[in-house]
Amino acid sequence: MTQPGAVLVVDFGAQYAQLIARRVREARVYSEIVPSTTPVTELLARRPAAVILSGGPSSVYADGAPQVDPALFAAGVPTLGICYGFQAMAQALGGTVRRTGLSEFGRTPLTVTDPASALLAGLPGTASVWMSHGDAVSAAPAGFAVTARTGGAPVAAFEDVTRRLAGVQFHPEVVHTEQGQRVLENFLFSVAGCAPDWTTENVIEEQVAAVRARVGDRLAVCGLSGGVDSAVAAALVHRAIGDRLTCVFVDHGLLRKGEPEQVERDYVAATGVRLVVVDAQQRFLDSLAGVTDPEEKRKIIGREFIRVFEDAAADVVAEAGRHGEQVEFLVQGTLYPDVVESGGGTGTATIKSHHNVGGLPADLQFTLVEPLRSLFKDEVRAVGEQLGLPPEIVWRHPFPGPGLAIRIIGAVDRERLDVLREADAIAREELTAAGLDRSVWQFPVVLLADVRSVGVQGDGRTYGHPVVLRPVSSEDAMTADWARLPYDVLARISTRITNEVREVNRVVLDVTSKPPGTIEWE
């Protein structure tokens, strides 16, 4: 969804590049992430409103370290450097970067040395900021005013307002930096002159127009899973092309308890969309038999999804009375985090292949329509509310497209799926009963199918499976922390699972953040 006037976040391999883009959007300015290998000519061809250079793990003077082309700064585009981006900007413009021997990591006191700073306006004289650096800018480029310092960074911020260039050594995008959002907004509005006019209404208008122009009077199918992503994508495309869209709900046997019935009942009632239901449970189970590698599971599921849609397309054409035509377009609820984690769009490593990105077969017979590809989850929810979808759909916890197959550590079969379904249903019931659905981003329950542990039930020895509870809190799934559920809620979940699911004799809690872990185990 690249558009003129976007703020482009140049990713130098930072763990926070996605967070920078999120914070810019929170200021109602549209942003996108581009890899640091993007030539300056290509950046400028996109006519950005501003450029933000992200942090990164390299040293600017190391062999092979990514650099910034000085032509960017000569082009008149407002630019903000953050951490590594700040150092790369300083070096490209003639400043000095060196290892001071005073590395700073985590919360660090920042002293504002220029109260008239446009970038740091509104900050107190001393503020706590989040640092992560071993090198430091020791001398600012000519024409730049030094506006802040820390114990390990003699130049912690600088700016040349006339040229609309600025930079900071700290990370304003993380919540640990006091007034960090204010710093970003000072750059966007006071330095770069951006307008806060990007809203969910804009997204809907732009995507409806784009889908109409692309699809025209041809036919499309959408893979409806019941999750918020595919639901919003389908509703948006349905608004654009009406009955030329048919939703295909594939019951692959990997769904949670009650979900097939909920999709057929609730979504059709809410949207009026045409729905075709395909029972493909045995097909998927046969394809997954004996497979334990998570990447292979994802690729198999992605491949089989497409094959099912190809088989269903002929029926869609016949029902629409459009004999002799083909369904040309496949609508997917792909989100920005899916693209990023699959190694797309930023030049960063592949974390996992999402079934709708890296798991698609090479001989795909459809043209993809992905109206949500540039959005984060919370933005998708806002679009869903704007489209009038009911809260039970919009606020449903995220659920992976490959379903419970990637929440079983080990091979997938019907018996293991039934065990996990029951444990998962208990966890969700208790979370809802406690009124915690909205405070928890996602609550995967994981079956360690290849692990057994000794237990005792009814004075007898058991040798059952453990399940892992993985409640997490997040804003956009790019980073996450484990959710601190009340002990009494955890106790009720554990007691019910071990009492009601006879194959399980142990319940454990995952208290890992993201990073270093991911939300799903596979």
C-alpha positions as CSV (number, residue, x, y, z in Angstrom):
1,M,0.0,0.0,0.0
2,T,2.9,2.3,-0.7
3,Q,1.7,5.8,-1.2
4,P,3.2,9.3,-1.8
5,G,3.6,11.2,1.4
6,A,4.5,8.2,3.6
7,V,7.2,8.2,6.2
8,L,9.7,5.6,5.2
9,V,11.4,3.8,8.0
10,V,14.8,2.5,6.8
11,D,15.5,-0.8,8.6
12,F,19.2,-1.4,9.4
13,G,18.4,-4.7,11.1
14,A,16.8,-3.2,14.2
15,Q,14.6,-5.2,16.5
16,Y,12.5,-2.0,16.9
17,A,12.1,-1.0,13.2
18,Q,8.5,-2.2,13.2
19,L,7.8,-0.4,16.5
20,I,9.0,2.9,14.9
21,A,6.5,2.4,12.1
22,R,3.8,1.7,14.7
23,R,4.6,4.9,16.7
24,V,4.5,7.0,13.5
25,R,1.1,5.6,12.7
26,E,-0.1,6.3,16.2
27,A,0.6,9.9,15.4
28,R,-1.8,9.5,12.4
29,V,0.9,9.6,9.8
30,Y,1.2,6.7,7.4
31,S,4.5,4.8,7.5
32,E,6.2,1.9,5.8
33,I,9.4,-0.1,6.4
34,V,12.0,-0.4,3.7
35,P,15.4,-2.3,3.8
36,S,18.6,-0.4,4.2
37,T,19.7,-1.7,0.8
38,T,17.1,0.4,-1.0
39,P,18.9,2.9,-3.3
40,V,18.4,6.6,-2.5
41,T,16.9,7.1,-6.0
42,E,14.2,4.5,-5.2
43,L,13.5,6.2,-1.8
44,L,13.1,9.6,-3.4
45,A,11.0,8.2,-6.2
46,R,8.4,7.3,-3.6
47,R,8.2,11.0,-2.7
48,P,8.3,10.4,1.1
49,A,7.1,13.0,3.6
50,A,10.1,12.0,5.7
51,V,12.6,9.3,6.3
52,I,13.5,7.7,9.7
53,L,16.8,5.7,9.9
54,S,16.4,2.9,12.4
55,G,18.8,1.4,14.9
56,G,20.8,-1.7,14.1
57,P,23.4,-4.1,15.5
58,S,26.4,-3.0,13.5
59,S,29.2,-0.5,14.1
60,V,29.2,2.2,11.4
61,Y,33.0,1.9,10.9
62,A,33.0,-1.9,10.6
63,D,33.8,-3.5,7.3
64,G,30.5,-4.2,5.5
65,A,28.4,-2.2,7.8
66,P,25.4,-0.6,6.1
67,Q,25.8,3.1,5.3
68,V,23.6,6.0,4.3
69,D,24.1,7.6,1.0
70,P,24.8,11.4,1.6
71,A,22.6,12.1,-1.4
72,L,19.6,11.5,0.9
73,F,20.5,14.5,3.0
74,A,21.1,16.7,-0.1
75,A,17.6,15.9,-1.4
76,G,15.8,18.1,1.1
77,V,13.8,15.2,2.6
78,P,13.3,15.6,6.4
79,T,15.3,12.8,8.1
80,L,15.5,11.5,11.6
81,G,18.3,9.2,12.7
82,I,17.8,6.8,15.6
83,C,20.7,5.0,17.4
84,Y,22.6,3.3,14.5
85,G,20.8,5.5,12.1
86,F,21.9,8.6,14.1
87,Q,25.5,7.5,13.9
88,A,25.3,6.7,10.2
89,M,23.8,10.1,9.6
90,A,26.6,11.8,11.6
91,Q,29.3,9.9,9.8
92,A,27.8,10.5,6.3
93,L,27.6,14.3,7.1
94,G,31.2,14.6,8.4
95,G,30.7,14.1,12.1
96,T,32.8,11.7,14.2
97,V,31.7,8.3,15.6
98,R,34.0,6.4,17.9
99,R,34.0,3.8,20.6
100,T,34.1,5.7,23.9
101,G,34.4,2.7,26.2
102,L,31.2,3.8,27.9
103,S,28.5,1.6,26.5
104,E,24.9,2.3,27.6
105,F,22.1,-0.3,27.7
106,G,18.6,0.1,29.1
107,R,17.3,3.1,31.1
108,T,19.8,6.0,31.0
109,P,19.5,9.6,32.3
110,L,19.5,12.1,29.4
111,T,20.4,15.8,30.0
112,V,18.8,18.3,27.6
113,T,21.4,20.9,26.9
114,D,19.4,23.1,24.5
115,P,15.9,24.0,25.8
116,A,15.1,25.7,22.5
117,S,15.5,22.4,20.6
118,A,12.7,21.7,18.2
119,L,13.1,17.9,18.5
120,L,13.2,17.8,22.3
121,A,10.6,20.5,22.9
122,G,8.5,19.7,26.0
123,L,11.0,17.4,27.6
124,P,12.2,18.1,31.1
125,G,15.9,19.1,31.7
126,T,16.6,15.5,32.7
127,A,14.7,12.5,31.3
128,S,15.1,8.7,31.4
129,V,15.6,7.2,27.9
130,W,16.2,3.8,26.6
131,M,19.8,3.2,25.2
132,S,21.5,0.4,23.4
133,H,24.9,1.4,22.1
134,G,28.6,0.8,22.3
135,D,29.7,3.5,19.9
136,A,28.9,7.2,20.3
137,V,28.9,10.4,18.2
138,S,31.7,12.4,19.7
139,A,31.4,15.4,17.3
140,A,28.3,16.6,15.4
141,P,28.5,17.4,11.7
142,A,29.0,21.1,10.8
143,G,25.8,23.1,11.0
144,F,24.2,20.8,13.7
145,A,23.3,22.0,17.2
146,V,24.0,19.5,19.9
147,T,20.9,19.4,22.1
148,A,21.4,16.6,24.6
149,R,24.1,14.3,26.2
150,T,24.4,11.3,28.5
151,G,27.3,9.9,30.4
152,G,28.3,7.6,27.5
153,A,27.2,9.8,24.6
154,P,28.6,13.4,24.5
155,V,26.3,14.0,21.5
156,A,23.0,12.2,22.4
157,A,20.9,14.4,20.1
158,F,21.5,16.9,17.4
159,E,19.5,18.9,14.8
160,D,19.7,21.2,11.9
161,V,16.2,22.6,11.6
162,T,17.0,24.6,8.5
163,R,17.8,21.5,6.6
164,R,15.1,19.5,8.5
165,L,17.6,16.9,9.8
166,A,17.8,15.6,13.3
167,G,18.9,12.5,15.3
168,V,19.0,10.9,18.7
169,Q,21.2,8.2,20.2
170,F,18.3,6.8,22.3
171,H,15.2,4.9,21.2
172,P,12.1,7.2,21.4
173,E,9.9,4.4,20.0
174,V,10.1,2.2,23.1
175,V,7.7,2.8,26.1
176,H,10.7,2.9,28.5
177,T,11.8,6.3,27.0
178,E,10.0,9.1,28.8
179,Q,8.3,11.4,26.4
180,G,9.5,9.2,23.5
181,Q,6.3,9.7,21.5
182,R,6.6,13.4,22.0
183,V,10.1,13.3,20.4
184,L,8.8,11.4,17.4
185,E,5.8,13.8,17.0
186,N,8.1,16.8,17.4
187,F,10.1,15.5,14.4
188,L,7.0,14.6,12.4
189,F,5.1,17.9,12.9
190,S,7.7,20.6,13.9
191,V,10.6,19.5,11.9
192,A,9.2,17.5,8.9
193,G,5.8,19.4,8.7
194,C,3.7,16.2,8.3
195,A,0.0,16.4,8.7
196,P,-1.8,14.0,11.1
197,D,-4.4,12.9,8.6
198,W,-4.1,9.1,8.3
199,T,-7.1,7.3,9.7
200,T,-8.8,3.9,9.3
201,E,-11.4,5.7,7.2
202,N,-8.5,6.5,4.7
203,V,-7.5,2.8,4.7
204,I,-11.1,1.7,3.9
205,E,-11.5,4.3,1.1
206,E,-8.1,3.6,-0.4
207,Q,-8.5,-0.2,-0.4
208,V,-12.0,-0.3,-1.6
209,A,-11.0,1.8,-4.6
210,A,-7.8,-0.3,-5.2
211,V,-9.7,-3.6,-5.0
212,R,-12.4,-2.3,-7.4
213,A,-9.8,-1.1,-9.9
214,R,-7.9,-4.4,-9.7
215,V,-10.7,-6.9,-9.7
216,G,-13.1,-5.1,-11.9
217,D,-16.1,-7.4,-12.8
218,R,-14.2,-10.6,-12.3
219,L,-14.6,-13.2,-9.5
220,A,-12.7,-13.6,-6.2
221,V,-12.6,-16.1,-3.4
222,C,-11.5,-15.4,0.2
223,G,-10.1,-18.0,2.6
224,L,-12.3,-17.3,5.7
225,S,-10.9,-18.8,8.9
226,G,-13.2,-17.1,11.4
227,G,-10.3,-15.0,12.7
228,V,-10.3,-11.2,12.6
229,D,-7.7,-10.9,9.8
230,S,-9.6,-12.9,7.2
231,A,-13.0,-11.6,8.4
232,V,-11.9,-7.9,8.0
233,A,-10.3,-8.6,4.6
234,A,-13.4,-10.3,3.4
235,A,-15.7,-7.5,4.6
236,L,-13.5,-4.9,3.0
237,V,-13.4,-6.7,-0.4
238,H,-17.1,-7.5,-0.1
239,R,-17.8,-3.7,0.2
240,A,-15.7,-3.2,-3.0
241,I,-17.1,-5.9,-5.3
242,G,-20.2,-7.3,-3.6
243,D,-21.4,-10.7,-4.7
244,R,-18.4,-11.2,-7.0
245,L,-16.7,-12.3,-3.8
246,T,-17.3,-15.8,-2.4
247,C,-15.9,-16.8,0.9
248,V,-14.6,-20.3,1.3
249,F,-14.4,-21.7,4.8
250,V,-12.1,-24.7,4.9
251,D,-12.7,-27.0,7.9
252,H,-9.2,-28.5,8.0
253,G,-9.8,-30.2,11.3
254,L,-7.2,-28.0,13.0
255,L,-9.7,-25.5,14.5
256,R,-10.6,-25.0,18.1
257,K,-13.7,-26.3,19.7
258,G,-16.9,-24.8,18.3
259,E,-15.2,-22.6,15.7
260,P,-16.6,-24.2,12.5
261,E,-20.1,-23.7,13.8
262,Q,-19.3,-20.1,14.9
263,V,-18.0,-19.2,11.5
264,E,-21.0,-20.5,9.6
265,R,-23.4,-18.9,12.0
266,D,-22.0,-15.5,13.0
267,Y,-20.0,-14.3,10.1
268,V,-22.7,-14.8,7.5
269,A,-25.2,-13.2,9.7
270,A,-23.0,-10.2,10.3
271,T,-22.0,-9.6,6.6
272,G,-24.4,-11.3,4.3
273,V,-21.4,-12.6,2.3
274,R,-21.8,-15.8,0.2
275,L,-20.1,-18.7,2.0
276,V,-19.0,-22.1,0.8
277,V,-18.0,-24.7,3.4
278,V,-15.5,-27.4,2.5
279,D,-14.9,-30.3,4.8
280,A,-11.3,-31.2,4.2
281,Q,-10.4,-32.7,7.6
282,Q,-9.1,-36.0,6.4
283,R,-7.2,-34.4,3.5
284,F,-5.2,-32.3,5.9
285,L,-4.6,-35.0,8.4
286,D,-3.4,-37.4,5.7
287,S,-0.9,-34.7,4.4
288,L,0.4,-34.0,7.9
289,A,0.7,-37.6,9.0
290,G,4.1,-38.1,10.7
291,V,5.3,-34.6,10.1
292,T,7.0,-33.0,13.1
293,D,9.1,-30.1,11.6
294,P,7.1,-26.8,12.1
295,E,8.3,-25.2,8.9
296,E,7.2,-28.3,7.0
297,K,3.8,-28.3,8.7
298,R,3.3,-24.6,7.7
299,K,4.2,-25.3,4.1
300,I,2.0,-28.4,3.8
301,I,-1.0,-26.5,5.3
302,G,-0.4,-23.5,3.0
303,R,-0.2,-25.8,-0.1
304,E,-3.3,-27.8,0.8
305,F,-5.3,-24.6,1.4
306,I,-4.5,-23.5,-2.1
307,R,-5.4,-26.8,-3.6
308,V,-8.7,-26.8,-1.8
309,F,-9.4,-23.3,-3.1
310,E,-8.6,-24.4,-6.6
311,D,-11.0,-27.3,-6.3
312,A,-13.7,-25.0,-4.9
313,A,-13.2,-22.3,-7.6
314,A,-15.1,-24.3,-10.3
315,D,-18.1,-24.6,-7.9
316,V,-18.0,-20.9,-7.3
317,V,-18.1,-20.1,-11.0
318,A,-21.0,-22.5,-11.6
319,E,-23.0,-21.1,-8.7
320,A,-22.4,-17.6,-10.0
321,G,-23.7,-18.6,-13.4
322,R,-20.4,-17.4,-15.0
323,H,-19.6,-20.5,-17.1
324,G,-16.4,-20.3,-19.1
325,E,-14.8,-18.0,-16.6
326,Q,-12.2,-18.6,-13.9
327,V,-11.8,-17.3,-10.4
328,E,-8.8,-15.1,-10.8
329,F,-8.3,-13.6,-7.3
330,L,-7.7,-15.0,-3.9
331,V,-8.3,-12.7,-0.9
332,Q,-6.1,-13.2,2.1
333,G,-5.9,-11.5,5.5
334,T,-2.2,-11.1,5.4
335,L,-0.9,-8.6,7.9
336,Y,2.3,-6.6,8.2
337,P,3.8,-8.8,11.0
338,D,3.2,-11.9,8.8
339,V,5.2,-10.3,6.0
340,V,8.0,-9.1,8.3
341,E,8.4,-12.4,10.1
342,S,8.4,-14.3,6.8
343,G,11.4,-12.2,5.7
344,G,9.5,-9.9,3.4
345,G,9.8,-6.2,3.0
346,T,12.7,-5.3,5.3
347,G,15.6,-7.4,4.3
348,T,15.7,-9.0,7.7
349,A,15.9,-12.7,8.5
350,T,13.0,-15.1,8.1
351,I,11.7,-16.0,11.6
352,K,9.0,-18.4,10.4
353,S,7.1,-18.9,7.2
354,H,3.5,-17.8,7.7
355,H,1.2,-20.1,5.7
356,N,-0.2,-17.2,3.7
357,V,3.3,-15.7,2.9
358,G,6.2,-18.1,2.8
359,G,4.0,-21.2,2.7
360,L,2.3,-20.7,-0.6
361,P,3.0,-23.1,-3.5
362,A,5.1,-21.8,-6.4
363,D,2.5,-22.8,-8.9
364,L,-0.3,-20.7,-7.4
365,Q,-3.1,-20.2,-9.9
366,F,-4.6,-17.2,-8.2
367,T,-3.6,-13.5,-8.1
368,L,-3.4,-12.5,-4.5
369,V,-5.5,-9.6,-3.1
370,E,-4.2,-8.6,0.4
371,P,-5.9,-5.4,1.5
372,L,-4.5,-5.6,5.0
373,R,-0.9,-6.4,4.1
374,S,0.4,-3.0,5.4
375,L,-1.5,-3.0,8.7
376,F,-0.8,-4.1,12.2
377,K,-3.4,-6.1,14.2
378,D,-4.8,-3.2,16.2
379,E,-5.2,-1.2,13.0
380,V,-7.1,-4.2,11.5
381,R,-9.4,-4.2,14.5
382,A,-10.1,-0.5,14.0
383,V,-10.9,-1.1,10.3
384,G,-13.2,-4.0,11.4
385,E,-15.1,-1.8,13.8
386,Q,-15.4,0.9,11.1
387,L,-16.9,-1.7,8.7
388,G,-19.5,-2.6,11.3
389,L,-18.3,-6.1,12.2
390,P,-19.6,-7.3,15.6
391,P,-17.2,-7.2,18.6
392,E,-17.1,-11.0,19.0
393,I,-15.4,-11.1,15.6
394,V,-13.3,-8.0,15.9
395,W,-11.9,-8.7,19.3
396,R,-11.4,-12.4,18.9
397,H,-7.9,-13.5,20.0
398,P,-5.5,-14.0,17.1
399,F,-5.4,-17.6,15.9
400,P,-2.8,-18.9,13.4
401,G,-3.9,-20.0,10.0
402,P,-2.2,-23.4,10.4
403,G,-4.4,-23.8,13.5
404,L,-3.7,-26.3,16.3
405,A,-1.2,-28.1,14.1
406,I,1.5,-25.7,15.2
407,R,0.4,-25.9,18.8
408,I,1.2,-29.6,18.9
409,I,4.9,-30.2,19.4
410,G,5.3,-33.4,17.5
411,A,3.2,-35.2,14.8
412,V,-0.4,-34.3,14.3
413,D,-3.2,-36.8,14.5
414,R,-6.9,-36.7,15.4
415,E,-6.4,-38.0,18.9
416,R,-3.8,-35.3,19.8
417,L,-6.0,-32.6,18.2
418,D,-8.9,-33.7,20.4
419,V,-6.8,-33.5,23.5
420,L,-5.5,-30.1,22.7
421,R,-9.0,-28.9,21.7
422,E,-10.4,-29.8,25.1
423,A,-7.6,-28.2,27.1
424,D,-7.7,-25.0,24.9
425,A,-11.5,-24.7,25.4
426,I,-11.1,-24.9,29.2
427,A,-8.4,-22.2,29.2
428,R,-10.6,-19.9,27.0
429,E,-13.7,-20.5,29.1
430,E,-11.9,-19.6,32.3
431,L,-10.3,-16.5,30.8
432,T,-13.7,-15.2,29.6
433,A,-15.3,-16.0,33.0
434,A,-12.6,-13.9,34.7
435,G,-13.3,-11.0,32.4
436,L,-9.8,-11.0,31.0
437,D,-10.4,-11.5,27.3
438,R,-9.6,-7.9,26.4
439,S,-6.5,-7.6,28.6
440,V,-4.8,-10.6,27.1
441,W,-3.6,-10.3,23.5
442,Q,-3.5,-14.1,22.8
443,F,-3.6,-17.3,24.8
444,P,-2.1,-20.2,23.0
445,V,-2.3,-23.6,24.7
446,V,0.5,-25.9,23.5
447,L,0.5,-29.7,23.7
448,L,3.9,-31.3,24.2
449,A,2.8,-34.5,22.4
450,D,6.2,-36.1,22.3
451,V,6.8,-35.5,26.0
452,R,5.4,-37.5,28.9
453,S,5.7,-37.0,32.6
454,V,4.9,-39.1,35.7
455,G,1.9,-38.0,37.8
456,V,-0.5,-39.4,40.3
457,Q,-4.3,-39.3,40.1
458,G,-6.7,-41.3,42.2
459,D,-3.8,-42.9,44.1
460,G,-2.5,-44.3,40.8
461,R,0.5,-43.6,38.7
462,T,-0.1,-41.7,35.4
463,Y,2.2,-41.1,32.5
464,G,0.6,-38.2,30.6
465,H,1.3,-35.2,28.5
466,P,2.1,-31.7,29.7
467,V,0.3,-28.7,28.2
468,V,1.8,-25.2,28.2
469,L,-0.2,-22.1,28.9
470,R,1.1,-19.1,26.9
471,P,-0.9,-16.0,27.8
472,V,0.7,-12.9,26.3
473,S,0.2,-9.1,26.2
474,S,1.1,-7.1,23.1
475,E,0.1,-4.2,20.9
476,D,1.0,-5.6,17.5
477,A,2.5,-9.0,17.9
478,M,6.0,-7.7,16.9
479,T,7.0,-7.7,20.6
480,A,5.1,-9.3,23.5
481,D,5.4,-10.1,27.1
482,W,3.8,-12.9,29.1
483,A,0.5,-11.8,30.7
484,R,0.4,-11.8,34.5
485,L,-2.8,-13.7,35.0
486,P,-4.2,-13.9,38.5
487,Y,-3.0,-17.0,40.3
488,D,-6.6,-18.1,41.1
489,V,-7.4,-18.1,37.4
490,L,-4.3,-20.1,36.6
491,A,-5.2,-22.6,39.3
492,R,-8.7,-23.1,38.0
493,I,-7.4,-23.7,34.5
494,S,-4.8,-26.2,35.7
495,T,-7.3,-28.0,37.9
496,R,-9.9,-28.3,35.3
497,I,-7.5,-29.5,32.6
498,T,-6.0,-32.2,34.7
499,N,-9.4,-33.3,36.0
500,E,-11.3,-33.2,32.6
501,V,-8.6,-34.1,30.0
502,R,-7.5,-37.5,31.1
503,E,-4.4,-37.6,28.8
504,V,-2.9,-34.5,30.5
505,N,-1.4,-34.7,34.0
506,R,0.7,-31.5,34.1
507,V,0.1,-27.8,33.2
508,V,3.0,-25.4,32.9
509,L,3.2,-21.7,32.3
510,D,5.4,-20.0,29.7
511,V,6.9,-16.8,31.0
512,T,9.1,-15.9,28.0
513,S,8.8,-12.5,26.3
514,K,9.1,-11.8,22.5
515,P,12.0,-11.5,21.9
516,P,13.7,-13.8,22.6
517,G,10.8,-16.2,22.1
518,T,7.9,-16.0,19.6
519,I,4.3,-16.0,20.6
520,E,3.6,-19.4,19.0
521,W,6.0,-22.3,19.9
522,E,6.3,-23.4,16.3
